[in-house]
Amino acid sequence: MIDIILIIIAALLLLVGAVGTIAPIIPGLPLSWGGLLILKFIPSTQDNISWTTIIILAVVTLVITILDNVLPVWGTKKMGGNKQVVWGATIGLLVGFFLGPWGIIFGPFIGAFIGAITTGNRLKKATKQASGAFGGYLAGLLLKLIVIGFIIFFFVRTLIVN
């Protein structure tokens, strides 16, 4: 009975984490990795996944989580943006989350663009800066989706092998 409860908790962490890879604010990868870690401690599944896999995924999760926060800033600065452009991209992402998938995809660009325009940049320069923020956001998202795919794979494999 305890095994089933722990598997349900682990699955919920995995699902919330999967949503969090796209949604802002929710630490998606760490939550999903936590679900996988719980499986390691369940007696009926603990031998189905190695500590090496858990540790490698922990390191990858940490690195990608850090990169996800750095890439939009780096992309913005690479294209000549400033703090207002980065804040605009962040706010655009938060607002875009409530507007569905298209809001999540284009919110950072629109927010960064507005941030660039409000600092007095011309249209061409604002578009370039917003593209940097958008590119950084997409790179971080792609990396998170790849890692969440691996976590889901190992999660399902750990349950099926049993």
C-alpha positions as CSV (number, residue, x, y, z in Angstrom):
1,M,0.0,0.0,0.0
2,I,2.8,2.4,0.9
3,D,4.5,1.6,-2.5
4,I,1.3,2.6,-4.4
5,I,1.1,5.9,-2.4
6,L,4.7,6.7,-3.1
7,I,4.3,5.9,-6.8
8,I,1.3,8.2,-7.0
9,I,3.3,11.0,-5.2
10,A,6.3,10.4,-7.6
11,A,4.0,10.5,-10.6
12,L,2.4,13.7,-9.4
13,L,5.8,15.3,-9.0
14,L,6.7,14.1,-12.5
15,L,3.5,15.6,-14.0
16,V,3.7,18.9,-12.2
17,G,7.4,19.0,-13.2
18,A,6.5,18.3,-16.9
19,V,4.1,21.2,-16.8
20,G,6.8,23.3,-15.1
21,T,9.2,22.8,-18.0
22,I,6.9,25.1,-20.0
23,A,5.2,27.1,-17.3
24,P,7.1,29.9,-15.6
25,I,7.6,29.9,-11.8
26,I,7.3,26.1,-11.4
27,P,10.7,24.4,-11.1
28,G,9.9,21.7,-13.6
29,L,13.0,19.7,-13.9
30,P,13.9,19.5,-10.2
31,L,10.3,18.4,-9.4
32,S,10.4,15.7,-12.1
33,W,13.8,14.5,-10.9
34,G,12.4,14.4,-7.4
35,G,9.7,12.0,-8.6
36,L,12.3,9.8,-10.1
37,L,14.3,9.9,-6.9
38,I,11.3,8.7,-4.9
39,L,11.1,5.7,-7.2
40,K,14.6,4.8,-6.2
41,F,13.5,4.5,-2.5
42,I,10.5,2.3,-3.2
43,P,11.4,-1.3,-2.3
44,S,9.6,-2.8,-5.4
45,T,11.3,-0.4,-7.9
46,Q,14.6,0.5,-6.3
47,D,16.7,-2.0,-8.2
48,N,15.2,-0.9,-11.6
49,I,17.2,2.3,-11.7
50,S,20.8,2.8,-10.8
51,W,22.3,5.5,-8.6
52,T,24.5,6.4,-11.5
53,T,21.5,7.3,-13.6
54,I,20.0,9.3,-10.7
55,I,23.2,11.2,-10.1
56,I,23.8,12.0,-13.8
57,L,20.2,13.2,-14.2
58,A,20.6,15.3,-11.0
59,V,23.7,17.0,-12.4
60,V,22.1,17.5,-15.8
61,T,19.0,18.9,-14.1
62,L,21.0,21.4,-12.1
63,V,23.1,22.5,-15.1
64,I,20.0,23.0,-17.4
65,T,18.0,24.8,-14.6
66,I,20.9,27.3,-14.3
67,L,21.3,27.6,-18.1
68,D,17.5,28.1,-18.5
69,N,17.9,31.3,-16.3
70,V,21.1,32.5,-18.0
71,L,20.3,31.9,-21.7
72,P,17.6,34.6,-22.1
73,V,19.8,37.1,-20.4
74,W,22.8,36.1,-22.4
75,G,20.8,36.2,-25.7
76,T,19.5,39.6,-24.8
77,K,22.9,41.0,-23.9
78,K,24.4,39.4,-27.0
79,M,21.9,41.4,-29.1
80,G,22.6,44.7,-27.3
81,G,19.7,44.5,-24.7
82,N,19.7,45.8,-21.2
83,K,17.9,45.0,-17.9
84,Q,14.6,46.5,-19.0
85,V,14.6,44.1,-22.0
86,V,15.3,41.1,-19.8
87,W,12.6,42.2,-17.4
88,G,10.2,42.7,-20.3
89,A,10.9,39.2,-21.5
90,T,10.3,37.8,-18.0
91,I,7.0,39.7,-17.6
92,G,6.0,38.7,-21.1
93,L,6.5,35.1,-20.2
94,L,4.5,35.4,-17.0
95,V,1.6,37.1,-18.8
96,G,1.8,34.8,-21.7
97,F,1.4,31.8,-19.5
98,F,-2.2,32.8,-18.9
99,L,-2.8,33.2,-22.6
100,G,-2.1,29.6,-23.5
101,P,0.5,28.0,-25.7
102,W,0.9,31.0,-28.0
103,G,1.3,33.3,-25.1
104,I,4.0,31.2,-23.6
105,I,5.8,31.1,-27.0
106,F,5.5,34.7,-28.0
107,G,5.1,36.4,-24.6
108,P,8.9,36.7,-24.0
109,F,9.4,38.3,-27.4
110,I,6.6,40.8,-27.0
111,G,7.6,41.6,-23.4
112,A,11.3,42.1,-24.4
113,F,10.2,44.2,-27.4
114,I,8.1,46.4,-25.1
115,G,11.0,46.7,-22.7
116,A,13.3,47.7,-25.5
117,I,10.8,50.3,-26.9
118,T,10.2,51.8,-23.5
119,T,14.0,52.5,-23.1
120,G,13.9,54.6,-26.2
121,N,15.2,52.1,-28.8
122,R,14.1,52.3,-32.4
123,L,12.0,49.6,-33.9
124,K,14.9,47.7,-35.6
125,K,17.1,47.7,-32.5
126,A,14.2,46.7,-30.3
127,T,13.3,43.8,-32.6
128,K,16.9,42.6,-32.5
129,Q,17.1,42.8,-28.7
130,A,13.7,41.0,-28.4
131,S,14.9,38.3,-30.7
132,G,17.9,37.7,-28.5
133,A,15.7,37.2,-25.4
134,F,13.3,35.0,-27.4
135,G,16.2,32.9,-28.8
136,G,17.6,32.4,-25.3
137,Y,14.2,31.4,-24.0
138,L,13.7,28.9,-26.8
139,A,17.1,27.4,-26.3
140,G,16.4,27.0,-22.6
141,L,13.0,25.5,-23.3
142,L,14.5,23.0,-25.8
143,L,17.1,21.9,-23.3
144,K,14.4,21.4,-20.6
145,L,12.2,19.4,-23.0
146,I,15.1,17.1,-23.8
147,V,15.9,16.5,-20.2
148,I,12.3,16.0,-19.2
149,G,12.0,13.4,-22.0
150,F,14.9,11.5,-20.4
151,I,13.4,11.7,-16.9
152,I,10.0,10.5,-18.2
153,F,11.8,7.7,-20.1
154,F,13.6,6.5,-17.0
155,F,10.5,6.9,-14.8
156,V,8.3,4.8,-17.1
157,R,11.1,2.2,-17.6
158,T,11.6,1.9,-13.9
159,L,7.9,1.2,-13.4
160,I,7.6,-1.2,-16.4
161,V,10.7,-3.3,-15.5
162,N,9.1,-4.2,-12.3
